[in-house]
Amino acid sequence: MRIPVEVHGVAEDGKLLEEQTFTGVIGAMGAMVLTSQKLLVGTEVELTNRFSQQTAKFRVAWVRPQEDGGLWETGVESFKPLDDFWGVRSPPKHGRP
């Protein structure tokens, strides 16, 4: 699901990364975000949902270049459950109403 986000973090080259981009996939504990620069696995980033203006902290879990070589697919995981951060209702977890 494409949700517009702002990403704040430090790129692999040590420079500050602040950009507006979007998610490719979202979940209860994280997302895949497309970035113009490679981020290091294990570093902290801050995402702001541009629809709701909510901000949360994430850890970079994995990074890989897109097949066309233009952007980086960056997997991020939240430090805590995201509840309504994405503004999308998720189906209930198995065994819960």
C-alpha positions as CSV (number, residue, x, y, z in Angstrom):
1,M,0.0,0.0,0.0
2,R,1.4,3.4,-1.0
3,I,1.3,5.8,1.9
4,P,3.2,9.1,1.6
5,V,5.8,9.4,4.3
6,E,8.7,11.7,5.3
7,V,11.9,9.8,6.2
8,H,14.5,11.3,8.6
9,G,17.8,9.4,9.2
10,V,21.4,9.0,8.3
11,A,22.4,7.5,4.9
12,E,25.2,5.0,4.4
13,D,27.6,7.8,3.5
14,G,27.0,9.6,6.9
15,K,24.9,12.4,5.4
16,L,21.5,13.4,6.8
17,L,18.6,11.9,4.8
18,E,15.4,13.9,4.8
19,E,13.0,13.1,2.0
20,Q,9.4,12.7,1.1
21,T,8.7,9.3,-0.3
22,F,6.2,6.5,0.0
23,T,5.7,3.0,1.4
24,G,5.5,-0.1,-0.9
25,V,4.2,-2.4,1.9
26,I,2.9,-1.7,5.3
27,G,2.3,-3.9,8.4
28,A,1.4,-3.8,12.1
29,M,5.1,-3.7,13.0
30,G,6.8,-2.0,10.0
31,A,7.0,-1.2,6.3
32,M,9.0,-1.2,3.2
33,V,9.9,2.3,2.2
34,L,11.5,3.5,-1.0
35,T,14.5,5.8,-0.4
36,S,16.9,7.6,-2.8
37,Q,19.9,6.7,-0.6
38,K,21.0,3.5,1.0
39,L,20.5,3.3,4.8
40,L,22.5,1.0,7.1
41,V,20.9,-2.0,8.7
42,G,20.4,-1.4,12.4
43,T,20.2,2.4,12.2
44,E,17.3,4.3,13.6
45,V,15.0,6.3,11.3
46,E,11.9,8.4,11.9
47,L,8.9,8.2,9.6
48,T,6.1,10.7,9.5
49,N,2.8,9.6,7.9
50,R,2.0,12.6,5.6
51,F,-1.7,11.9,5.8
52,S,-2.1,11.9,9.6
53,Q,1.1,13.8,10.5
54,Q,1.9,11.0,13.1
55,T,5.6,10.3,13.6
56,A,7.2,7.0,14.8
57,K,10.7,5.6,15.2
58,F,11.9,2.6,13.3
59,R,15.0,0.4,12.9
60,V,16.3,-0.4,9.5
61,A,15.9,-4.2,9.2
62,W,17.1,-4.8,5.6
63,V,18.0,-2.9,2.5
64,R,18.2,-3.9,-1.2
65,P,18.4,-2.0,-4.5
66,Q,15.3,-1.9,-6.7
67,E,15.7,-3.9,-9.9
68,D,15.7,-0.7,-12.0
69,G,18.6,0.7,-9.8
70,G,16.8,4.0,-9.1
71,L,15.7,3.6,-5.5
72,W,16.5,1.5,-2.4
73,E,13.8,-0.8,-0.9
74,T,14.3,-0.3,2.8
75,G,12.6,-2.6,5.4
76,V,11.9,-0.8,8.7
77,E,10.5,-2.3,11.9
78,S,8.8,-0.3,14.6
79,F,10.1,-0.2,18.2
80,K,6.5,-0.7,19.4
81,P,3.1,-1.7,17.8
82,L,1.9,0.9,15.4
83,D,-1.8,0.7,16.2
84,D,-3.4,3.3,13.9
85,F,-0.2,4.9,12.5
86,W,-0.9,4.0,8.9
87,G,-4.6,5.0,9.1
88,V,-5.6,1.7,7.7
89,R,-7.6,-1.0,9.6
90,S,-5.7,-4.3,9.7
91,P,-7.6,-7.6,9.9
92,P,-7.6,-9.0,13.5
93,K,-4.8,-11.3,14.4
94,H,-5.6,-15.0,14.4
95,G,-7.7,-15.9,17.4
96,R,-8.8,-12.3,18.2
97,P,-12.1,-10.7,17.5
